[in-house]
């Protein structure tokens, strides 16, 4: 581009959680200062976006026109980007993320390979495209058009029929048909009726709902308003955990803008329909993701589940009919209304329609958010989108469904992502957490880690969950401490199956899944821990043993590093580890430059 070219530029700076941790917020001010310094402030629009999904490559800065994505941007890179790219029109190759022209396939109509190539963005369709703090940006991408359409052209009954026809299932984990839930709430007697958005995202490593709200809060609001119209509700609540300050800030701003523009409040868009939304903050209890526990929390009581029926659609918040869906479910509603149930139901599988957002974490090269059509295989997500296993290690397992999901070995890599296929394989869809595990991980230790979480998060109301998970954790701890006994595996299986059958809510019913699935698929590791007192991944410290081999040249580095003087030996002579004194800290293993320490 010539220097006198007055072409306008748009800069999109990701301020998702991962980029914020890498100080992307500092870049905003530096960019503004540099643009002012160059007299270009009126030629360049700087937009803060929600998470773009490429979390390990942040901070991300996109330059448009051209859709050039820069990754790992620092404050020192900004002057060069302005001078070389914006002024001289020459992209900076060293900063570009150009894997298969990555961003050219950001949209669902382009390409078929690369990080975005096999994705199809519906829930996240506007994330990274619009400024989430400006309602005009949302309006420019057909925002609130679906709301206008239902208020002017579609009856509440027909809205429900359209959602049923779409085949949309709840994305919070259970996969209950959304349209049926809407129909039950609409037909239930009682007034007032309520609508709730469940944004209490409690799975470790999950950030799908947070990113959706941070990147596009208005689409959730619009979905809730349509849900209120369809079911006869006039009040909505967004239940969101207080640990999401940016999402809360943007949600509050979006609600204020929606009211100012007449999309919330009395007589919306001049119609007879009135609806308002209030934010309720949760304290981070995992159990409050369960809908009846969430309702108790909004009411001001302790978040504990209750038996069902009656279901919330009949008797929910304050004893009134209540419609509850999670963030991702609500975000799909405007798209279904605008593009039609037939189009939406053409995506996915026979029983699982549309797309699903996953937070891919663990031992993969590209961690982050992905959204794929239902029916995409685990292999495609892990290898084609997430780039395969980090450091070219061997794949061992993938856990889907968060801490209550199952761990699936390599033989299940071609399993399709849909509710029935994952259940048949021994796991669950859950809200969308996906953790990839490599050969260096101990499956017994992994199951213990997840059970520690669910045992700690149990509300304590029902005995099977409260006591059963505690007993299972005691057995697992004994096994990883090298004190496992014959019969422990069978005890874990009996306890796990009892907890699944007898627990009151979904947390308890699914808590044993990681243990039962790892016993099913990796039983030999449990047996090694119990019978041989051996951890093949060297992850269980109590089972480790350190021996100095003949490679030792007597450099004395390990002897000097040992904190308990468990290593003895003279200079230039092979050293010896006193295993009765060794605390298995691993310092000797880490410091040895001659690969002379054998750890197993």
Secondary structure, 3 states (H helix, E strand, C coil): CCCCCCCCEEEEEECCHHHHHCCHHHHHHHHHHHHHHCCCCCCEEEEEECCCCCHHHCCCEEEECCCEEECCCCHHHHHHHHHHHHHCCCCCHHHECCCCCHHHHCCCCCCCCCCCCCCCCCCCCCCCCCCCCCHHHHHHCCCCHHHHHHHHHCCHHHHHHHHHHHCCECCCCCCCEHHHHHHHHHHCCCCCCEEEEEECCCCCCCCHHHHHHHHHHHHHHHHHHHHHHHHCCCEEEEEEECCCHHHHHHHHHHHHHHHHCCCCECCHHHCCCCEEEEEEEECCCHHHHCHHHHHHHHCCCCCCCCCCCCCCCCCCHHHCCEEEEEHHHHHHHHHHHHHCHHHHHCCECCCCECEEEEEEEECECCCEEEEEECCCEHHHHHHHHCCCEHHHCCEEEEEECHHHCEEEEHHHCCCECCHHHHHHHCCCCCCCEEEEEECCCCHHHHHHHHHHHHHHHCCCCCHHHHHHHHHHHHHHHHHHCCCCCCCHHHHHHHHHHHHHHHCCCHHHHHHCHHHHHHHHHCHHHHHHHHHHCCCCCCCCHHHCCEEECCCCCCCCHHHHHCCCCCEECCCCCCCEECCCCCCCCCHHHHHCCCCCEEEC
